[in-house]
Amino acid sequence: MDFGLTDEQQLLLESLDELLERDCPESYIAELDLTHQPPTTFRKAMNEAGFGSLGFPEEFGGTPSDALTLVMLAERVARQGLNNGYGLELLQAMDILEFGSDEQKQEILGLLAAGEVPFALGFTEPGAGSDNAAMATTAVHHDGMVTFNGTKTLITNALQSKYLLLMAKNPGGDDPRRAISMYLVPMDAPGVTTNRLDKIVWHISDSCEIFLDDVTLPESCLVGVQGNGFKQLMRNFELERLVIAANCLGMAQCAFDDAATYAAQRVQFGKPIGSFQLIQLKLTDMAIKLENIRNFVYKTAWMVDQDLPLKSQGALCKRYSAMAAFEVADEAMQIFGGVGVTVGTRVSRLWRDLRGHRFGGGTDEIMVHIAGRQIVKDHS
């Protein structure tokens, strides 16, 4: 692997830094976190600057990009302290680009171009998270229509989204996973209601319960092939885990930078606390973890660009990055001491949001399930 930046990557990152300084200062992020509002103006600024179209095919008005470049951009936005600020909507839209109808593609890409969140992913249920085979939401096809009934929970960005990319089970199948289909459901369809859930993490991204009560739509809302919904979703889960890992890397780097600066300035017993070996030990181990996360994330992105099968790589990368990044933020909070847990201190927000990534996008434990099976298979 070549760790040097290309001229194009360098220019993109410099342009992004200017945009972040202008449109996404810490005061803006802190206000969003305090008021539980999404970064709408920042998203629009990103799209106006051309970042929102990176990674999309040219025929849809996009600019092709390699995975490593997209990962670097996601890392840089997160390093500003903004959680989930770039990349995830793009990866989710790949489900529509790859499997959706022409009408669905035009609708979703149009929303992205306007800087909006096109859809929320309707996957998790009260009784079905990691155990997706236990999914209970149903989609019954009849006379050219499809009727949905069920409940989804902990759905991110549902209140901001025009659509729900719904995963629902078609009754009657023998294999629970082969019975799951993917649908694009308008959030304002009759029978769709929401209940906002308050949480201690990810304040700029709402989370909701979504209730579907005899929601009936034309069968044209089906995305891809009936019964292939789970398989379609899995195609892009690996890339989603990679972007989450890049997000973790950026926020952990932000926490480290804040802690190192604080350690150099905070005076106790007549000298900066950074001069004490226990603080230096923390900073040293934090720097090692950051180096490991970055190498893991960049190598995984490189593998994607080389069209190499990720197998266990994506799950390993996501598990390690989420856990190690949280450990970095936890030590950063320890260095800040009591001031670190006060509202308005950036490290407290980073600590909260990084904790959320240890289950968002797949729990630490389910990453073991995914990677462990593959490791055993590779050695059988």
C-alpha positions in Angstrom: 0.0 0.0 0.0 1.1 3.6 -0.8 0.3 5.8 2.2 1.0 9.0 0.3 -1.8 11.2 -0.8 -2.5 11.8 -4.5 -2.6 15.4 -5.8 -6.4 15.0 -6.2 -6.8 13.7 -2.6 -4.7 16.5 -1.2 -6.8 19.1 -3.0 -10.1 17.5 -1.9 -9.0 17.4 1.7 -7.8 21.0 1.6 -11.1 22.1 0.1 -13.0 20.1 2.7 -10.9 21.7 5.5 -11.9 25.2 4.2 -15.6 24.2 4.1 -15.4 22.7 7.6 -13.9 25.8 9.0 -16.5 28.0 7.4 -19.7 25.9 7.7 -19.0 23.5 10.5 -17.2 25.1 13.4 -17.3 23.6 16.9 -19.9 26.2 18.0 -22.3 25.0 15.2 -21.8 21.3 16.2 -22.3 22.0 19.9 -25.5 23.9 19.2 -26.9 21.0 17.1 -26.0 18.6 19.9 -27.6 20.7 22.5 -30.8 21.3 20.6 -30.9 17.8 19.0 -31.0 19.1 15.5 -29.6 17.6 12.3 -26.7 19.3 10.4 -28.9 20.5 7.5 -27.0 23.6 6.5 -23.7 21.7 6.6 -25.2 18.9 4.4 -26.3 21.5 1.8 -22.9 23.2 1.9 -21.3 19.8 1.2 -23.6 19.1 -1.7 -23.1 22.6 -3.2 -19.3 22.0 -3.0 -19.6 18.8 -4.9 -18.8 16.4 -2.1 -22.4 14.9 -2.0 -22.0 13.5 -5.6 -18.7 11.8 -5.0 -18.9 8.1 -5.4 -22.1 8.1 -7.6 -22.0 7.0 -11.3 -21.6 9.8 -13.9 -24.9 8.9 -15.5 -26.6 10.0 -12.4 -24.7 13.3 -12.2 -22.1 11.9 -9.8 -18.3 11.8 -9.8 -16.7 8.3 -9.5 -14.4 8.0 -6.5 -12.3 5.3 -4.9 -13.2 4.0 -1.5 -10.0 5.2 0.2 -10.8 8.8 -0.8 -14.3 8.6 0.5 -13.0 7.1 3.8 -10.5 9.9 4.1 -13.2 12.5 3.7 -15.5 10.8 6.2 -12.5 10.7 8.7 -11.8 14.4 8.2 -15.4 15.4 8.8 -15.5 13.3 12.0 -12.2 14.8 13.1 -14.1 18.1 13.2 -16.2 16.5 15.9 -19.3 15.8 13.8 -20.7 12.4 14.2 -22.0 10.6 11.1 -21.5 13.8 9.1 -20.5 12.3 5.8 -20.7 9.0 3.9 -23.5 7.0 5.3 -26.3 8.4 3.1 -24.2 7.8 0.1 -23.6 4.2 1.0 -27.3 3.6 1.8 -28.2 5.1 -1.6 -26.1 2.4 -3.2 -28.9 0.0 -2.4 -31.2 2.0 -4.6 -28.6 2.6 -7.3 -27.9 -1.1 -7.6 -31.4 -2.6 -7.1 -33.9 0.2 -7.5 -36.1 1.1 -10.5 -35.3 4.1 -12.6 -38.0 6.1 -10.9 -36.7 5.2 -7.4 -33.1 6.1 -8.5 -34.2 9.6 -9.8 -36.2 10.3 -6.6 -33.5 9.3 -4.1 -30.6 11.0 -6.0 -32.7 14.1 -6.3 -33.1 14.3 -2.6 -29.4 13.7 -2.0 -28.6 16.5 -4.5 -30.7 18.8 -2.4 -28.7 18.0 0.7 -31.6 16.0 2.3 -31.5 12.6 4.0 -33.4 10.5 1.4 -34.4 7.6 3.6 -34.0 5.8 6.9 -33.2 2.2 7.1 -36.1 0.2 8.6 -34.4 -2.9 9.8 -34.3 -3.2 13.6 -37.5 -4.4 15.5 -38.3 -4.8 19.2 -37.7 -8.5 18.8 -35.3 -8.6 15.9 -31.9 -6.8 15.9 -28.9 -9.0 15.4 -31.3 -11.9 15.0 -32.7 -10.7 11.7 -34.5 -14.1 11.1 -36.9 -13.1 13.9 -38.2 -10.2 11.9 -42.0 -9.9 12.3 -43.0 -7.0 10.1 -45.0 -8.4 7.2 -45.4 -7.4 3.5 -48.4 -9.1 1.9 -48.7 -8.8 -1.9 -52.2 -8.8 -3.4 -53.8 -7.5 -6.6 -50.8 -5.4 -7.6 -50.6 -3.8 -4.1 -48.6 -4.7 -1.0 -49.8 -4.2 2.6 -47.3 -3.7 5.5 -47.9 -4.3 9.2 -45.4 -4.3 12.0 -43.1 -2.2 14.2 -39.6 -0.9 13.7 -37.5 0.6 16.5 -34.3 2.6 16.9 -34.5 3.8 13.3 -32.0 6.5 12.8 -33.0 9.8 11.0 -36.6 8.7 10.5 -37.9 12.2 11.3 -35.6 13.8 8.7 -36.3 11.3 5.9 -38.9 11.4 3.2 -38.8 7.6 2.8 -38.2 4.4 4.8 -36.1 1.7 3.2 -38.2 -1.0 4.8 -37.1 -4.6 5.3 -40.2 -6.8 5.7 -41.1 -10.5 5.6 -43.3 -12.1 2.9 -45.3 -14.7 4.8 -45.2 -18.3 3.7 -41.5 -18.9 3.0 -39.6 -21.8 4.6 -36.3 -19.8 5.0 -36.8 -16.7 7.1 -34.0 -14.8 5.4 -35.1 -15.7 1.9 -38.6 -14.4 2.8 -37.3 -10.8 3.5 -37.9 -8.2 0.8 -36.8 -4.5 0.5 -39.4 -1.7 -0.1 -39.2 2.1 -0.4 -42.1 3.4 1.7 -43.0 7.1 2.0 -42.9 8.3 5.6 -46.2 10.2 5.0 -48.1 7.2 3.7 -51.4 6.5 5.5 -50.9 4.1 8.4 -47.3 5.2 9.1 -46.8 6.8 12.6 -43.6 7.5 14.6 -42.6 7.9 18.2 -39.3 9.7 18.9 -36.9 8.0 21.3 -34.7 10.1 23.5 -31.2 8.7 23.8 -27.8 9.7 25.3 -25.9 9.3 22.1 -26.1 10.8 18.6 -28.2 13.8 19.5 -28.0 15.2 15.9 -29.6 12.0 14.5 -33.1 11.3 15.7 -34.1 7.7 16.6 -37.7 6.5 16.3 -40.2 3.7 16.7 -42.1 3.4 13.5 -45.6 1.8 13.4 -47.0 0.4 10.2 -50.8 -0.3 10.4 -52.2 -1.7 7.2 -50.0 0.6 5.1 -51.0 -0.2 1.5 -48.9 0.8 -1.5 -48.5 -0.2 -5.2 -46.1 -3.0 -5.7 -43.8 -0.6 -7.5 -42.4 0.3 -4.0 -40.5 -3.0 -4.1 -36.8 -2.5 -4.4 -35.0 -5.2 -6.4 -36.3 -8.8 -6.3 -38.9 -10.1 -3.9 -37.3 -12.4 -1.4 -33.8 -11.0 -2.0 -34.0 -8.1 0.4 -31.6 -9.4 3.0 -29.1 -10.4 0.4 -29.4 -7.0 -1.3 -28.8 -5.2 2.1 -25.8 -7.4 2.9 -24.1 -6.2 -0.3 -23.5 -2.8 1.1 -23.3 -3.6 4.8 -19.5 -4.2 4.5 -19.0 -0.6 3.1 -21.3 0.8 5.8 -19.1 -0.8 8.4 -16.0 0.7 6.8 -17.5 4.2 6.8 -18.5 3.8 10.5 -14.9 2.7 11.2 -13.6 5.9 9.5 -16.1 8.0 11.5 -14.8 6.4 14.7 -11.2 7.1 13.6 -11.9 10.8 13.0 -13.7 11.3 16.3 -11.1 9.5 18.3 -8.4 11.6 16.7 -10.4 14.7 17.6 -10.6 13.5 21.3 -6.9 12.7 21.3 -6.0 16.2 19.9 -8.1 17.9 22.5 -6.7 15.8 25.4 -3.1 16.3 24.3 -3.6 20.1 24.0 -5.3 20.2 27.4 -2.4 18.1 29.0 0.1 20.6 27.6 -1.8 23.6 29.1 -3.4 22.3 32.3 -1.1 23.1 35.3 -1.1 21.1 38.5 1.6 20.9 41.2 3.4 23.7 39.4 3.8 22.0 36.0 1.6 21.0 33.0 0.0 17.6 33.7 1.4 16.4 30.3 4.8 16.3 32.0 3.7 13.5 34.3 4.5 10.0 33.2 1.0 8.6 33.8 -0.5 11.2 31.5 2.3 10.5 28.9 1.5 6.8 29.1 -2.2 7.5 28.3 -1.3 9.7 25.4 1.2 7.2 24.1 -1.2 4.2 24.2 -3.9 6.5 22.6 -1.5 7.3 19.8 -0.8 3.6 19.2 -4.5 2.8 19.0 -5.1 5.6 16.5 -2.3 4.4 14.3 -3.7 0.9 14.4 -7.2 2.1 13.6 -6.0 4.2 10.7 -4.0 1.3 9.2 -6.9 -1.0 9.6 -9.4 1.4 8.0 -7.1 2.4 5.1 -6.2 -1.2 4.4 -9.8 -2.3 4.3 -10.6 0.6 1.9 -7.6 -0.4 -0.2 -9.0 -3.9 -0.4 -12.3 -2.6 -1.6 -10.6 -0.6 -4.3 -8.6 -3.7 -5.4 -11.9 -5.7 -5.6 -10.5 -8.1 -3.0 -13.1 -10.1 -1.0 -13.4 -8.7 2.5 -14.6 -11.9 4.1 -13.9 -11.2 7.8 -12.0 -7.9 7.1 -15.0 -5.6 7.3 -16.3 -7.1 10.6 -12.8 -7.1 12.1 -12.2 -3.5 11.1 -15.5 -2.3 12.5 -15.2 -4.2 15.8 -11.6 -3.0 16.5 -12.2 0.6 15.3 -15.3 1.1 17.4 -13.8 -0.4 20.6 -10.4 1.2 20.3 -11.8 4.6 19.4 -14.1 4.5 22.4 -11.1 3.6 24.6 -9.2 6.6 23.2 -12.1 8.9 24.0 -12.5 7.4 27.5 -8.8 8.1 28.2 -9.2 11.6 26.8 -12.1 12.2 29.2 -9.9 10.9 32.1 -7.2 13.4 31.2 -9.7 16.2 31.3 -10.9 15.1 34.7 -14.1 16.6 36.1 -14.3 19.2 33.4 -14.6 16.4 30.8 -18.0 15.4 31.9 -19.5 18.9 31.8 -22.0 19.8 29.1 -20.3 21.8 26.4 -16.9 20.1 26.6 -16.3 18.5 23.2 -14.7 15.3 24.7 -17.9 14.5 26.5 -19.9 14.5 23.3 -17.2 12.4 21.5 -17.3 9.9 24.3 -21.1 9.6 24.1 -21.2 9.3 20.3 -18.4 6.8 20.0 -20.1 4.6 22.6 -23.0 4.4 20.2 -20.9 3.0 17.4 -20.2 -0.1 19.4 -23.7 -1.3 18.5 -24.8 1.0 15.6 -24.1 -0.8 12.3 -23.7 -4.1 14.1 -22.7 -4.8 17.7 -19.2 -5.7 18.9 -20.6 -9.2 19.5 -22.2 -9.7 16.1 -18.9 -8.7 14.5 -17.3 -11.6 16.3 -20.1 -13.9 15.0 -19.5 -12.7 11.4 -15.7 -12.7 11.5 -15.4 -15.8 13.7 -17.4 -18.0 11.3 -15.3 -16.8 8.4 -12.0 -17.4 10.2 -13.1 -21.0 11.0 -14.3 -21.5 7.5 -11.0 -20.3 6.0 -9.1 -22.8 8.2 -11.4 -25.8 7.6 
